[in-house]
Amino acid sequence: MSVAATATISPASRVQGRLTVPGDKSISHRYALLAALYDRRGWHSYAQAEIKAAIRLDPNDQLSKKLHRKILTSQAYRQSA
């Protein structure tokens, strides 16, 4: 169970910083699984598009990273053959 942090922000003339919102794992996993299915069927452009969407949704998702490497490696292999 995660604990949400709360903050009170008073009006300011300038705000600076970076905010990172965690990705939604269930959606990024679905994109990654679709990418794997597309790659297996030979629909490589669809696979690449889906895995890129998964990475955009959650850049730290290990499944997406693994499939991304696999899809890019297999595509490079097919292009060189």
ChimeraX attribute file (.defattr): number of C-alpha atoms within 10 A of each C-alpha:
attribute: neighborCount
match mode: 1-to-1
recipient: residues
	/A:1	3
	/A:2	4
	/A:3	5
	/A:4	6
	/A:5	5
	/A:6	6
	/A:7	6
	/A:8	5
	/A:9	6
	/A:10	6
	/A:11	7
	/A:12	6
	/A:13	5
	/A:14	5
	/A:15	7
	/A:16	5
	/A:17	4
	/A:18	6
	/A:19	6
	/A:20	5
	/A:21	8
	/A:22	10
	/A:23	16
	/A:24	12
	/A:25	16
	/A:26	10
	/A:27	14
	/A:28	24
	/A:29	20
	/A:30	15
	/A:31	22
	/A:32	28
	/A:33	19
	/A:34	18
	/A:35	28
	/A:36	24
	/A:37	15
	/A:38	18
	/A:39	21
	/A:40	12
	/A:41	10
	/A:42	11
	/A:43	13
	/A:44	19
	/A:45	12
	/A:46	16
	/A:47	26
	/A:48	21
	/A:49	15
	/A:50	24
	/A:51	28
	/A:52	19
	/A:53	18
	/A:54	30
	/A:55	22
	/A:56	14
	/A:57	20
	/A:58	20
	/A:59	15
	/A:60	14
	/A:61	18
	/A:62	12
	/A:63	16
	/A:64	29
	/A:65	18
	/A:66	11
	/A:67	21
	/A:68	22
	/A:69	12
	/A:70	14
	/A:71	20
	/A:72	15
	/A:73	11
	/A:74	13
	/A:75	16
	/A:76	11
	/A:77	10
	/A:78	9
	/A:79	7
	/A:80	6
	/A:81	6
